[in-house]
Structures are given as structure tokens and as C-alpha cells.
């Protein structure tokens, strides 16, 4: 009985019974198609979190951080996207309850928030000593926008390529 049991577990460890492919083939397929995009998703998510903590609006020497407005939402969404990216990396691309499909939705919401805020920062104008001045977009908001768009593209590729695993 012990020999039969060890043979079964050795075979079960090396072959995924659901897919019928050796695990090493699945890992190579994951490493070649999904892993680079998943790492890109993780990097973009971290950029969103960092950008959300940075200045979103600057005028002269003054700035307003993103967490004083919509940045609180984007930092939470970026953190959740980073967590989901780590989970997909750890599970080598295999989805559980559709977690690969949640990240593109999070990225879309972050991108919409960042685009809306970039468009509205320049709309506020005022007069200062006879000159018309207005705030400018800070580096944090630009980083959130770039991170959101990068996360959107990479997460769509992870979802599309990962469903073949």
C-alpha cells in the first residue's frame, strides 16, 4: 500500500490531472506568456500607490497630495490590484474565482479618476497681481495616470493569455 501511495503522489505532483499536461510544461507556458505581464501589473500597481501619495496639484511652492481627495480611492484600488497581482504570480497564472478579471476593472476605475482629475486641474484659474494663474498637475497625478493605463493594458493581456493555462 505504501508503494502505491507514493507512486500516486509522485504522479499527482508532476501532472495536473485537470489539464493533463506535465506541471513543468504549464510552468514554462506561464513563464513565457503571463509572468512578464503580471510583473508589469505589480509594478504599475505600486506606481499607482506611490503616485496617490504624491502631489496631485501644485501652484507656486504649494501642493496638495492625492490623499486629500480622490487619491484615497486610487491608493486603495492600487493596493488591491498589487495584492491580486501577487496572488496571480504565486499561483503561476491559474485563476481562482476570476481574480484575473478584477484587475482590469480596478485599472479602468483608476484611469477614469486620473483622467478626470487631470482634465479638471487646469480648469481652475485665478488672478494674481493682474496675471491669470492656475494650478498645474503634480507628478503624483501623472504617475497615477501612467500607472493606471499601464495596469489596464497589462491586466487585459494577463486575463486574455492566462485563460489558456
ZAZA-355726 format. One line per field, with one value per residue: residue in one letter; x, y, z of N, C-alpha, C, CB in turn; residue number from 0. Coordinates in steps of 0.02 Angstrom, whole numbers, plus 50000, padded with zeros to 5 digits. Glycine has a CB too. Layout:
N
r <- c(a | ...)
neast <- c(X | ...)
nnorth <- c(Y | ...)
nup <- c(Z | ...)
caeast <- c(X | ...)
canorth <- c(Y | ...)
caup <- c(Z | ...)
ceast <- c(X | ...)
cnorth <- c(Y | ...)
cup <- c(Z | ...)
cbeast <- c(X | ...)
cbnorth <- c(Y | ...)
cbup <- c(Z | ...)
k <- c(NUM | ...)
END
This chain:
165
r <- c(x | x | x | x | x | x | x | x | x | x | x | x | x | x | x | x | x | x | x | x | x | x | x | x | x | x | x | x | x | x | x | x | x | x | x | x | x | x | x | x | x | x | x | x | x | x | x | x | x | x | x | x | x | x | x | x | x | x | x | x | x | x | x | x | x | x | x | x | x | x | x | x | x | x | x | x | x | x | x | x | x | x | x | x | x | x | x | x | x | x | x | x | x | x | x | x | x | x | x | x | x | x | x | x | x | x | x | x | x | x | x | x | x | x | x | x | x | x | x | x | x | x | x | x | x | x | x | x | x | x | x | x | x | x | x | x | x | x | x | x | x | x | x | x | x | x | x | x | x | x | x | x | x | x | x | x | x | x | x | x | x | x | x | x | x)
neast <- c(50041 | 50099 | 50193 | 50113 | 50043 | 50146 | 50185 | 50069 | 50061 | 50180 | 50154 | 50039 | 50095 | 50177 | 50095 | 49960 | 49802 | 49685 | 49716 | 49798 | 49926 | 50103 | 50167 | 50283 | 50279 | 50168 | 50216 | 50320 | 50248 | 50172 | 50276 | 50325 | 50218 | 50127 | 50187 | 50281 | 50190 | 50112 | 50203 | 50225 | 50098 | 50103 | 50207 | 50149 | 50040 | 50104 | 50160 | 50043 | 50001 | 50110 | 50104 | 49978 | 50002 | 50084 | 50105 | 49963 | 49914 | 49992 | 50041 | 50135 | 50243 | 50168 | 50076 | 49955 | 49918 | 49872 | 49797 | 49712 | 49600 | 49531 | 49634 | 49636 | 49548 | 49611 | 49731 | 49687 | 49629 | 49741 | 49823 | 49745 | 49748 | 49885 | 49895 | 49814 | 49890 | 50007 | 49952 | 49914 | 50041 | 50099 | 50018 | 50050 | 49983 | 49862 | 49690 | 49579 | 49419 | 49400 | 49495 | 49589 | 49514 | 49466 | 49564 | 49580 | 49461 | 49480 | 49590 | 49532 | 49443 | 49534 | 49605 | 49504 | 49472 | 49596 | 49610 | 49498 | 49532 | 49653 | 49603 | 49522 | 49605 | 49672 | 49567 | 49535 | 49559 | 49637 | 49661 | 49811 | 49893 | 49862 | 49890 | 49838 | 49828 | 49849 | 49828 | 49943 | 49962 | 50021 | 50166 | 50126 | 49993 | 50013 | 50090 | 49997 | 49905 | 49982 | 50021 | 49894 | 49845 | 49944 | 49928 | 49799 | 49816 | 49912 | 49846 | 49736 | 49801 | 49853 | 49735 | 49683 | 49785 | 49808 | 49696 | 49714 | 49790)
nnorth <- c(49940 | 50063 | 50086 | 50100 | 50214 | 50312 | 50314 | 50363 | 50494 | 50547 | 50549 | 50630 | 50748 | 50785 | 50793 | 50885 | 50841 | 50894 | 50971 | 50884 | 50902 | 50898 | 50971 | 51046 | 51087 | 51171 | 51271 | 51323 | 51374 | 51470 | 51554 | 51603 | 51670 | 51738 | 51782 | 51896 | 51999 | 51998 | 52038 | 52165 | 52217 | 52217 | 52310 | 52425 | 52441 | 52470 | 52591 | 52666 | 52672 | 52743 | 52862 | 52907 | 52948 | 53055 | 53229 | 53301 | 53418 | 53570 | 53734 | 53872 | 53864 | 53778 | 53628 | 53498 | 53345 | 53185 | 53105 | 53188 | 53198 | 53119 | 53030 | 52945 | 52846 | 52794 | 52746 | 52641 | 52558 | 52534 | 52466 | 52351 | 52298 | 52271 | 52171 | 52070 | 52046 | 51991 | 51875 | 51808 | 51790 | 51705 | 51592 | 51553 | 51598 | 51532 | 51552 | 51597 | 51603 | 51702 | 51805 | 51862 | 51940 | 52044 | 52140 | 52215 | 52290 | 52366 | 52441 | 52513 | 52596 | 52671 | 52735 | 52814 | 52900 | 52967 | 53026 | 53112 | 53197 | 53254 | 53326 | 53419 | 53493 | 53595 | 53680 | 53772 | 53937 | 54090 | 54262 | 54345 | 54477 | 54545 | 54453 | 54305 | 54155 | 53980 | 53816 | 53678 | 53511 | 53391 | 53284 | 53165 | 53140 | 53124 | 53008 | 52917 | 52916 | 52865 | 52742 | 52685 | 52671 | 52586 | 52476 | 52440 | 52399 | 52294 | 52206 | 52166 | 52091 | 51990 | 51929 | 51885 | 51801 | 51715 | 51634 | 51526 | 51438)
nup <- c(50000 | 50036 | 49935 | 49824 | 49860 | 49865 | 49732 | 49672 | 49727 | 49679 | 49541 | 49541 | 49585 | 49480 | 49368 | 49315 | 49344 | 49293 | 49179 | 49111 | 49069 | 49094 | 49244 | 49232 | 49099 | 49102 | 49189 | 49112 | 49006 | 49072 | 49120 | 49001 | 48939 | 49028 | 49149 | 49131 | 49104 | 49216 | 49314 | 49266 | 49292 | 49432 | 49455 | 49399 | 49483 | 49604 | 49566 | 49554 | 49688 | 49746 | 49671 | 49711 | 49839 | 49820 | 49764 | 49687 | 49638 | 49602 | 49642 | 49625 | 49759 | 49830 | 49864 | 49840 | 49909 | 49841 | 49927 | 49992 | 49920 | 49783 | 49783 | 49892 | 49856 | 49742 | 49796 | 49874 | 49776 | 49695 | 49787 | 49808 | 49679 | 49669 | 49766 | 49709 | 49594 | 49649 | 49702 | 49584 | 49528 | 49624 | 49614 | 49489 | 49373 | 49368 | 49384 | 49516 | 49560 | 49465 | 49482 | 49396 | 49315 | 49387 | 49408 | 49282 | 49289 | 49406 | 49363 | 49259 | 49329 | 49406 | 49303 | 49244 | 49351 | 49364 | 49236 | 49238 | 49345 | 49297 | 49188 | 49254 | 49338 | 49269 | 49239 | 49338 | 49366 | 49416 | 49467 | 49497 | 49552 | 49434 | 49337 | 49255 | 49336 | 49370 | 49442 | 49421 | 49357 | 49467 | 49495 | 49553 | 49513 | 49376 | 49380 | 49432 | 49327 | 49218 | 49276 | 49294 | 49161 | 49109 | 49193 | 49154 | 49019 | 49034 | 49124 | 49051 | 48954 | 49036 | 49081 | 48959 | 48904 | 49009 | 49023 | 48945 | 49014)
caeast <- c(50000 | 50142 | 50224 | 50060 | 50028 | 50200 | 50183 | 50013 | 50077 | 50231 | 50120 | 49994 | 50135 | 50207 | 50046 | 49897 | 49751 | 49634 | 49741 | 49830 | 49994 | 50151 | 50171 | 50340 | 50256 | 50124 | 50258 | 50356 | 50198 | 50157 | 50334 | 50336 | 50163 | 50090 | 50227 | 50305 | 50135 | 50090 | 50252 | 50209 | 50039 | 50126 | 50245 | 50102 | 50000 | 50147 | 50164 | 49979 | 50002 | 50158 | 50076 | 49921 | 50028 | 50121 | 50066 | 49920 | 49905 | 50043 | 50037 | 50195 | 50279 | 50119 | 50049 | 49903 | 49928 | 49815 | 49756 | 49664 | 49542 | 49520 | 49692 | 49619 | 49516 | 49660 | 49781 | 49655 | 49622 | 49809 | 49845 | 49708 | 49775 | 49950 | 49883 | 49791 | 49947 | 50050 | 49917 | 49920 | 50111 | 50111 | 49982 | 50078 | 49936 | 49798 | 49639 | 49535 | 49360 | 49405 | 49535 | 49624 | 49468 | 49452 | 49616 | 49564 | 49408 | 49512 | 49632 | 49488 | 49418 | 49591 | 49619 | 49450 | 49481 | 49655 | 49594 | 49451 | 49568 | 49699 | 49564 | 49492 | 49655 | 49686 | 49507 | 49531 | 49604 | 49628 | 49703 | 49859 | 49930 | 49847 | 49905 | 49796 | 49867 | 49810 | 49870 | 49966 | 49957 | 50081 | 50195 | 50089 | 49935 | 50039 | 50111 | 49936 | 49876 | 50025 | 50015 | 49827 | 49841 | 49988 | 49894 | 49742 | 49840 | 49945 | 49799 | 49696 | 49842 | 49857 | 49670 | 49674 | 49834 | 49805 | 49640 | 49737 | 49829)
canorth <- c(50000 | 50121 | 50097 | 50125 | 50283 | 50357 | 50320 | 50407 | 50563 | 50571 | 50564 | 50687 | 50808 | 50803 | 50801 | 50916 | 50795 | 50932 | 50992 | 50828 | 50921 | 50898 | 51035 | 51084 | 51119 | 51227 | 51324 | 51355 | 51412 | 51529 | 51598 | 51634 | 51711 | 51777 | 51810 | 51964 | 52047 | 52001 | 52080 | 52234 | 52237 | 52231 | 52373 | 52480 | 52449 | 52505 | 52660 | 52699 | 52686 | 52797 | 52924 | 52929 | 52980 | 53114 | 53289 | 53298 | 53487 | 53616 | 53805 | 53902 | 53817 | 53740 | 53569 | 53460 | 53274 | 53149 | 53075 | 53237 | 53196 | 53054 | 52987 | 52894 | 52792 | 52762 | 52709 | 52578 | 52516 | 52513 | 52415 | 52290 | 52272 | 52242 | 52108 | 52022 | 52029 | 51946 | 51811 | 51775 | 51768 | 51648 | 51534 | 51542 | 51614 | 51499 | 51596 | 51572 | 51646 | 51756 | 51862 | 51895 | 51986 | 52101 | 52191 | 52264 | 52336 | 52414 | 52485 | 52558 | 52647 | 52715 | 52776 | 52863 | 52950 | 53007 | 53068 | 53164 | 53246 | 53290 | 53373 | 53471 | 53534 | 53655 | 53722 | 53822 | 53994 | 54147 | 54320 | 54361 | 54537 | 54562 | 54398 | 54247 | 54097 | 53920 | 53761 | 53630 | 53441 | 53368 | 53221 | 53108 | 53126 | 53096 | 52939 | 52877 | 52908 | 52819 | 52677 | 52658 | 52649 | 52529 | 52421 | 52420 | 52360 | 52232 | 52161 | 52137 | 52038 | 51934 | 51895 | 51851 | 51747 | 51669 | 51587 | 51467 | 51394)
caup <- c(50000 | 50040 | 49870 | 49780 | 49881 | 49845 | 49659 | 49656 | 49744 | 49632 | 49477 | 49552 | 49592 | 49417 | 49316 | 49335 | 49317 | 49258 | 49114 | 49078 | 49047 | 49149 | 49278 | 49205 | 49036 | 49121 | 49216 | 49057 | 48968 | 49114 | 49122 | 48935 | 48914 | 49076 | 49204 | 49121 | 49108 | 49286 | 49348 | 49244 | 49331 | 49500 | 49454 | 49386 | 49544 | 49652 | 49542 | 49571 | 49760 | 49758 | 49642 | 49751 | 49899 | 49798 | 49749 | 49627 | 49615 | 49626 | 49622 | 49654 | 49802 | 49869 | 49829 | 49875 | 49898 | 49814 | 49979 | 50015 | 49875 | 49751 | 49792 | 49941 | 49818 | 49698 | 49836 | 49893 | 49716 | 49676 | 49835 | 49794 | 49616 | 49685 | 49801 | 49660 | 49551 | 49687 | 49705 | 49518 | 49521 | 49668 | 49587 | 49422 | 49320 | 49373 | 49414 | 49568 | 49564 | 49417 | 49506 | 49341 | 49281 | 49431 | 49400 | 49230 | 49313 | 49451 | 49322 | 49223 | 49376 | 49422 | 49243 | 49237 | 49404 | 49348 | 49178 | 49260 | 49386 | 49254 | 49149 | 49296 | 49373 | 49229 | 49231 | 49390 | 49353 | 49460 | 49453 | 49548 | 49534 | 49365 | 49292 | 49266 | 49356 | 49386 | 49466 | 49371 | 49378 | 49502 | 49471 | 49580 | 49470 | 49313 | 49393 | 49438 | 49260 | 49180 | 49308 | 49280 | 49091 | 49102 | 49226 | 49113 | 48962 | 49056 | 49155 | 48997 | 48925 | 49084 | 49079 | 48894 | 48895 | 49065 | 49020 | 48908 | 49058)
ceast <- c(50043 | 50175 | 50174 | 50044 | 50083 | 50202 | 50127 | 50031 | 50133 | 50200 | 50076 | 50034 | 50161 | 50157 | 49983 | 49842 | 49698 | 49656 | 49772 | 49900 | 50041 | 50157 | 50228 | 50321 | 50212 | 50165 | 50296 | 50308 | 50180 | 50214 | 50343 | 50280 | 50133 | 50134 | 50254 | 50249 | 50109 | 50139 | 50242 | 50148 | 50059 | 50163 | 50198 | 50059 | 50040 | 50154 | 50100 | 49979 | 50050 | 50132 | 50017 | 49943 | 50066 | 50076 | 50027 | 49912 | 49960 | 50028 | 50091 | 50232 | 50232 | 50093 | 49996 | 49913 | 49864 | 49769 | 49706 | 49602 | 49532 | 49578 | 49681 | 49587 | 49569 | 49714 | 49751 | 49649 | 49690 | 49836 | 49810 | 49733 | 49844 | 49942 | 49860 | 49846 | 49994 | 50017 | 49922 | 49991 | 50124 | 50077 | 50000 | 50025 | 49869 | 49749 | 49601 | 49478 | 49366 | 49446 | 49574 | 49580 | 49448 | 49501 | 49603 | 49509 | 49437 | 49554 | 49590 | 49462 | 49474 | 49606 | 49566 | 49457 | 49540 | 49642 | 49547 | 49488 | 49619 | 49662 | 49538 | 49543 | 49667 | 49626 | 49502 | 49583 | 49588 | 49673 | 49748 | 49902 | 49922 | 49862 | 49859 | 49840 | 49821 | 49857 | 49891 | 49962 | 50024 | 50105 | 50157 | 50029 | 49957 | 50059 | 50051 | 49905 | 49917 | 50020 | 49947 | 49820 | 49885 | 49957 | 49835 | 49765 | 49869 | 49895 | 49751 | 49736 | 49848 | 49791 | 49662 | 49722 | 49829 | 49748 | 49658 | 49777 | 49784)
cnorth <- c(50063 | 50138 | 50127 | 50198 | 50331 | 50366 | 50368 | 50480 | 50590 | 50589 | 50626 | 50752 | 50832 | 50815 | 50832 | 50874 | 50832 | 50948 | 50934 | 50843 | 50915 | 50969 | 51077 | 51119 | 51178 | 51285 | 51360 | 51397 | 51476 | 51579 | 51635 | 51682 | 51758 | 51813 | 51880 | 52017 | 52053 | 52043 | 52153 | 52259 | 52256 | 52298 | 52433 | 52493 | 52486 | 52578 | 52699 | 52718 | 52744 | 52863 | 52951 | 52965 | 53045 | 53172 | 53282 | 53367 | 53530 | 53686 | 53842 | 53850 | 53773 | 53681 | 53537 | 53386 | 53241 | 53120 | 53125 | 53239 | 53125 | 53006 | 52933 | 52834 | 52756 | 52724 | 52642 | 52531 | 52491 | 52460 | 52348 | 52257 | 52240 | 52175 | 52053 | 52001 | 51980 | 51877 | 51773 | 51751 | 51706 | 51585 | 51519 | 51547 | 51581 | 51543 | 51559 | 51623 | 51708 | 51816 | 51897 | 51947 | 52045 | 52157 | 52238 | 52313 | 52388 | 52465 | 52535 | 52614 | 52697 | 52762 | 52830 | 52919 | 52996 | 53052 | 53126 | 53218 | 53286 | 53343 | 53431 | 53514 | 53599 | 53701 | 53778 | 53877 | 54050 | 54204 | 54334 | 54419 | 54553 | 54507 | 54339 | 54186 | 54038 | 53865 | 53716 | 53559 | 53421 | 53301 | 53160 | 53089 | 53099 | 53023 | 52893 | 52865 | 52857 | 52748 | 52645 | 52633 | 52588 | 52467 | 52395 | 52376 | 52293 | 52182 | 52130 | 52081 | 51977 | 51895 | 51855 | 51792 | 51694 | 51619 | 51525 | 51419 | 51341)
cup <- c(50000 | 49974 | 49822 | 49796 | 49858 | 49770 | 49640 | 49670 | 49700 | 49565 | 49486 | 49559 | 49525 | 49361 | 49345 | 49303 | 49278 | 49186 | 49075 | 49053 | 49106 | 49178 | 49250 | 49140 | 49051 | 49148 | 49161 | 49016 | 49006 | 49112 | 49056 | 48916 | 48965 | 49127 | 49190 | 49128 | 49179 | 49327 | 49328 | 49282 | 49403 | 49503 | 49443 | 49447 | 49598 | 49631 | 49559 | 49645 | 49775 | 49731 | 49682 | 49815 | 49882 | 49784 | 49684 | 49597 | 49644 | 49600 | 49662 | 49695 | 49843 | 49828 | 49873 | 49858 | 49874 | 49868 | 50009 | 49972 | 49850 | 49760 | 49844 | 49907 | 49777 | 49737 | 49857 | 49833 | 49692 | 49723 | 49823 | 49729 | 49627 | 49720 | 49753 | 49612 | 49585 | 49691 | 49639 | 49506 | 49562 | 49641 | 49515 | 49368 | 49324 | 49411 | 49468 | 49575 | 49520 | 49438 | 49452 | 49308 | 49323 | 49419 | 49341 | 49250 | 49361 | 49413 | 49283 | 49268 | 49393 | 49363 | 49233 | 49289 | 49386 | 49288 | 49196 | 49299 | 49345 | 49214 | 49191 | 49332 | 49334 | 49220 | 49282 | 49376 | 49402 | 49439 | 49512 | 49523 | 49460 | 49315 | 49308 | 49280 | 49370 | 49410 | 49409 | 49400 | 49409 | 49477 | 49496 | 49537 | 49403 | 49322 | 49400 | 49369 | 49219 | 49209 | 49294 | 49209 | 49078 | 49134 | 49186 | 49055 | 48983 | 49087 | 49104 | 48964 | 48971 | 49083 | 49014 | 48886 | 48950 | 49061 | 48980 | 48952 | 49089)
cbeast <- c(49953 | 50195 | 50253 | 49997 | 50021 | 50267 | 50172 | 49951 | 50098 | 50285 | 50078 | 49951 | 50194 | 50254 | 50030 | 49893 | 49719 | 49617 | 49792 | 49788 | 49995 | 50221 | 50180 | 50400 | 50218 | 50072 | 50307 | 50389 | 50135 | 50143 | 50397 | 50341 | 50110 | 50042 | 50284 | 50338 | 50078 | 50085 | 50324 | 50196 | 49987 | 50171 | 50298 | 50057 | 49978 | 50216 | 50176 | 49920 | 50022 | 50226 | 50055 | 49877 | 50074 | 50162 | 50111 | 49852 | 49834 | 50114 | 49964 | 50176 | 50325 | 50060 | 50106 | 49831 | 49953 | 49839 | 49801 | 49696 | 49552 | 49506 | 49751 | 49572 | 49460 | 49694 | 49803 | 49585 | 49587 | 49855 | 49831 | 49633 | 49779 | 49992 | 49831 | 49732 | 49985 | 50063 | 49842 | 49898 | 50159 | 50086 | 49907 | 50110 | 49966 | 49804 | 49591 | 49572 | 49348 | 49338 | 49582 | 49647 | 49406 | 49453 | 49683 | 49544 | 49352 | 49557 | 49675 | 49429 | 49391 | 49654 | 49623 | 49380 | 49494 | 49715 | 49562 | 49395 | 49603 | 49736 | 49505 | 49448 | 49721 | 49710 | 49445 | 49544 | 49596 | 49641 | 49660 | 49903 | 50004 | 49886 | 49980 | 49750 | 49911 | 49770 | 49832 | 50039 | 49939 | 50068 | 50268 | 50065 | 49894 | 50099 | 50153 | 49884 | 49874 | 50099 | 50025 | 49775 | 49861 | 50057 | 49870 | 49704 | 49892 | 49999 | 49758 | 49676 | 49912 | 49870 | 49613 | 49685 | 49905 | 49799 | 49579 | 49780 | 49864)
cbnorth <- c(50000 | 50111 | 50031 | 50082 | 50286 | 50331 | 50252 | 50387 | 50568 | 50517 | 50503 | 50676 | 50795 | 50749 | 50733 | 50991 | 50757 | 50996 | 51046 | 50807 | 50993 | 50874 | 51024 | 51038 | 51068 | 51204 | 51295 | 51302 | 51370 | 51507 | 51558 | 51581 | 51667 | 51733 | 51765 | 51970 | 52027 | 51930 | 52057 | 52236 | 52180 | 52174 | 52370 | 52463 | 52380 | 52471 | 52662 | 52653 | 52623 | 52780 | 52911 | 52869 | 52933 | 53097 | 53350 | 53269 | 53515 | 53593 | 53835 | 53964 | 53855 | 53786 | 53518 | 53485 | 53240 | 53094 | 53047 | 53306 | 53244 | 53064 | 53028 | 52923 | 52819 | 52814 | 52750 | 52591 | 52556 | 52573 | 52438 | 52305 | 52327 | 52290 | 52119 | 52050 | 52092 | 51974 | 51821 | 51824 | 51825 | 51663 | 51546 | 51474 | 51598 | 51430 | 51623 | 51561 | 51667 | 51779 | 51839 | 51844 | 51948 | 52078 | 52157 | 52228 | 52296 | 52377 | 52444 | 52519 | 52613 | 52674 | 52732 | 52829 | 52916 | 52961 | 53026 | 53133 | 53211 | 53242 | 53338 | 53439 | 53495 | 53634 | 53680 | 53791 | 54019 | 54127 | 54383 | 54299 | 54530 | 54621 | 54376 | 54234 | 54112 | 53896 | 53721 | 53646 | 53395 | 53365 | 53216 | 53124 | 53190 | 53138 | 52936 | 52913 | 52976 | 52843 | 52684 | 52710 | 52707 | 52543 | 52442 | 52482 | 52400 | 52247 | 52198 | 52191 | 52065 | 51960 | 51945 | 51901 | 51777 | 51707 | 51621 | 51488 | 51434)
cbup <- c(50060 | 50093 | 49842 | 49787 | 49958 | 49870 | 49626 | 49697 | 49817 | 49622 | 49453 | 49615 | 49640 | 49396 | 49282 | 49313 | 49374 | 49295 | 49122 | 49021 | 49019 | 49125 | 49353 | 49194 | 48993 | 49173 | 49268 | 49012 | 48956 | 49186 | 49137 | 48883 | 48888 | 49112 | 49218 | 49052 | 49061 | 49316 | 49331 | 49168 | 49332 | 49526 | 49398 | 49325 | 49571 | 49657 | 49465 | 49555 | 49800 | 49725 | 49571 | 49769 | 49936 | 49737 | 49746 | 49645 | 49634 | 49604 | 49635 | 49697 | 49849 | 49890 | 49812 | 49856 | 49962 | 49771 | 50034 | 50018 | 49816 | 49677 | 49811 | 49996 | 49773 | 49654 | 49898 | 49923 | 49660 | 49675 | 49906 | 49788 | 49563 | 49728 | 49856 | 49620 | 49529 | 49758 | 49724 | 49461 | 49542 | 49739 | 49591 | 49419 | 49257 | 49408 | 49360 | 49636 | 49637 | 49400 | 49560 | 49290 | 49260 | 49505 | 49390 | 49166 | 49347 | 49502 | 49273 | 49192 | 49441 | 49439 | 49180 | 49244 | 49472 | 49334 | 49122 | 49304 | 49443 | 49206 | 49116 | 49347 | 49381 | 49162 | 49235 | 49460 | 49279 | 49533 | 49437 | 49567 | 49553 | 49346 | 49297 | 49204 | 49418 | 49324 | 49518 | 49348 | 49317 | 49577 | 49493 | 49650 | 49460 | 49288 | 49456 | 49484 | 49224 | 49181 | 49383 | 49293 | 49045 | 49134 | 49296 | 49087 | 48923 | 49107 | 49209 | 48945 | 48909 | 49156 | 49087 | 48836 | 48894 | 49127 | 48991 | 48849 | 49114)
k <- c(0 | 1 | 2 | 3 | 4 | 5 | 6 | 7 | 8 | 9 | 10 | 11 | 12 | 13 | 14 | 15 | 16 | 17 | 18 | 19 | 20 | 21 | 22 | 23 | 24 | 25 | 26 | 27 | 28 | 29 | 30 | 31 | 32 | 33 | 34 | 35 | 36 | 37 | 38 | 39 | 40 | 41 | 42 | 43 | 44 | 45 | 46 | 47 | 48 | 49 | 50 | 51 | 52 | 53 | 54 | 55 | 56 | 57 | 58 | 59 | 60 | 61 | 62 | 63 | 64 | 65 | 66 | 67 | 68 | 69 | 70 | 71 | 72 | 73 | 74 | 75 | 76 | 77 | 78 | 79 | 80 | 81 | 82 | 83 | 84 | 85 | 86 | 87 | 88 | 89 | 90 | 91 | 92 | 93 | 94 | 95 | 96 | 97 | 98 | 99 | 100 | 101 | 102 | 103 | 104 | 105 | 106 | 107 | 108 | 109 | 110 | 111 | 112 | 113 | 114 | 115 | 116 | 117 | 118 | 119 | 120 | 121 | 122 | 123 | 124 | 125 | 126 | 127 | 128 | 129 | 130 | 131 | 132 | 133 | 134 | 135 | 136 | 137 | 138 | 139 | 140 | 141 | 142 | 143 | 144 | 145 | 146 | 147 | 148 | 149 | 150 | 151 | 152 | 153 | 154 | 155 | 156 | 157 | 158 | 159 | 160 | 161 | 162 | 163 | 164)
END
